């Protein structure tokens, strides 16, 4: 279902940008609504079998097999220093590509694709906790709540900041 | 960049590579019309296309080159080395411009006027040139006058062209990689289908499924084949390289290439290219002698470098051989010693092949001196590292005066490899089959009292522990062990006492056992690189997807060896006799065995003095005249409990065994120091604060950040055998004189340690607490057979001391052995310059004894 939405939304991506709007795949992690630009998203997956990787950075949940390609799974909760998900909760992943490698961001839930206009966009509030501020590209004010735009490149720069 | 330009660039790059080869070939056979025709066509094509694409700079250079080539083709100019050089220069310029083009999409700026003028001069100077330029190398026949066959090369039909292979099409590498991925995915899907079908027992499905299975395998194999390339691709730059080197170095070199059609995976090819180039350059630069030297040695003037490649099993063997001077074994030996890579005693025990392998050590890579003198050795460690990185190995053979052959063995492909699937801590991992030597089921030896009894136990493998560190006793060898669970931090093994499965892997020259929980199967795996954020985990070389669709990590035996401290590049030649001696390489540091006895505070003893560590079961401790003993290796060994008494409640006691075995002297005994617990082995710069006056303790030192008592081994040995040190003297009282040694050492600690050790070995030892007191002894007329001196001493150091000794007096010709914690090559060189006969690392008792024996020119036993 989310895939259909994606395909549909991607068709409209080009003209949407002209109107100073952006298409975001929205998702939630530990109750916070976030968004990832739709063009950065390759796939949305349901619960997957993930192989643990010993000695990997704590944010790396493991790796999974996506149609013959190996995808490194990043636990977004751990990446953002949020409490771990209750055991047994199914998690979804948003697959993105960086430098020819695929990464799956493990999130609690993937919601709809939203078309957001520039007039509701705000830069990241400076008071956000460091781990949020470091990975946020800005915030959309929506009547239903705030959507934090995640900076995928910086989310994946694990190890670079240490 | 438009498609047209992109196509042009790919095509030009390839024809330039061919051009290089053809030009070098032309130089050797200047009247080879076919080669000349080929060269002309390449340049002509480049020129023509440039005009079409609007690349004026490129066109002008190509045009100037073509003019020269046209004269050659017409037979009015002969391809001398100079002419070929100028055309090569033009080709190089074209390469530069093409490189600029592909980087920026436009021709780079630059002035080609001088080059074009030079080419024009040659083209116009025409007939005069051949007469004026003498033949540069022997391979060029001085056939200036011989006319080229009248038939112009242009008219030769393409069919006559010798390089026309089977039809090919150009495919982007990414497309092949994608195909490979898809084929792998198909294999996985097929496997799942097969599993499903097995449960269904539906005959209608079986036949088409069988067919699908077969086709899938064929497809995978076919896709794999598309990635294979002839190794010649990695060689095609070499003729040009060798030619240029020969010209620069005034040498005559013939490059022979055999087996250029041998195929291997594109990826391997890329990785092997640089190491090969390096080795050929080395051979041309350093190994081959100048023509004069060669003539003097009765060899043909033209040196020969032979490259050959062939398949053996799943490997490609590449040999780089030269008929040069060969590697100077003696110089390498000296260099190894000077660099502190081995002691003289160790070197003495090595054969030439083992010594030659020192050239692969990092210490030799920057050794400008040795290359200047005669040998090669620039960056061979890098070559070795690169070869090993792709799962290959490298070895060399050299005969003085006859040349050197390097042999590289590399896997055919990195894409598919056989791997052993193992389990540890609930996770599965793949170990490359290439590295696996054998699988061993090993029992642990902790509490079973019979297993530690004396005498061989047959071929059963056994795990023993030096406290927490397990080692494997396998067929009279001791192998370091690493627990995969611990290495990967997957928790400790649940049941240490149960028999364990050990995978023995070979890493370079070292062998290592990896303890795993379970071993499954061997599987052909498709190796994929790990994500960049995991690259720092050196324990893994890649990851893969198994037949059941799950992702697993591939273990890197090199990384594991490094993590366990074995050191990936470290050579541990199995044939070295002195293998039991502690490592020498670490300057200024002493390896200490840390243990606890009679208290919580750690104690330490130099590991070099401890012969073995045993766990002795309670039942095996007996009493003899009230003193505890145990039967050890067929005789009684006195046990000295360091804590004062042996705790009867404990089932087994760790025991440090000190032994003094010298068949020649008839000495053969052991003493066991019973301790509470073995803690660790630490490497420390030992600075002992003396004092306390406690019996059995030399003093206190900081080890691993904690104050640690360093035990006085001599004290404990004497408790076991009151006459441990005296007996040798007593027994030999009436015999020949014992060799006398003067020990100059300012540190009480070392004096206390070494004097008994030397005395036990049959020397009469006199100790002096410094250089001044020692010199006073000389002036008083004392005489010794040898002197052992520390280097770092207050007032007058060892170097000054030995200079004084050499300068005058009765000791001037005595052997003087330096004893120092500093084994940096510079230190050793300084020591030798000052006049020391030999240089031995402190605490290396065996090395000191060996050196003394050598210096005294006799076996001490002979005196007994």
Contacts between the chains, C-beta under 8 A, distances in Angstrom:
chain1	res1	chain2	res2	distance
A	49	B	549	8.0
A	49	B	550	6.5
A	51	B	427	7.2
A	51	B	550	6.2
A	51	B	551	4.5
A	51	B	552	6.2
A	51	B	553	7.5
A	52	B	427	5.8
A	53	B	534	6.5
A	53	B	537	7.6
A	53	B	540	7.9
A	53	B	553	6.1
A	54	B	425	7.6
A	54	B	427	6.9
A	54	B	488	3.5
A	54	B	489	6.0
A	54	B	490	5.8
A	54	B	537	8.0
A	54	B	539	7.7
A	54	B	553	7.6
A	55	B	488	6.0
A	55	B	489	6.4
A	55	B	537	4.7
A	55	B	539	6.2
A	56	B	533	8.0
A	56	B	534	5.7
A	56	B	537	6.3
A	57	B	533	6.8
A	60	B	533	6.8
A	60	B	534	6.9
A	62	B	551	7.8
A	63	B	531	7.8
A	63	B	543	6.2
A	63	B	551	4.5
A	63	B	553	8.0
A	64	B	551	6.1
A	65	B	545	5.2
A	65	B	549	5.5
A	65	B	550	6.8
A	65	B	551	5.1
A	67	B	185	6.1
A	68	B	181	5.2
A	68	B	182	7.0
A	68	B	184	5.5
A	68	B	185	3.2
A	68	B	188	6.7
A	68	B	545	6.7
A	69	B	181	6.5
A	70	B	528	5.6
A	70	B	531	7.9
A	70	B	543	5.5
A	70	B	544	7.8
A	70	B	545	6.6
A	70	B	551	5.5
A	72	B	531	4.1
A	72	B	533	6.7
A	72	B	534	7.0
A	99	B	532	6.7
A	101	B	531	5.0
A	101	B	532	6.5
A	103	B	531	7.2
A	156	B	533	7.1
A	158	B	533	4.6
A	159	B	533	5.7
A	159	B	536	6.7
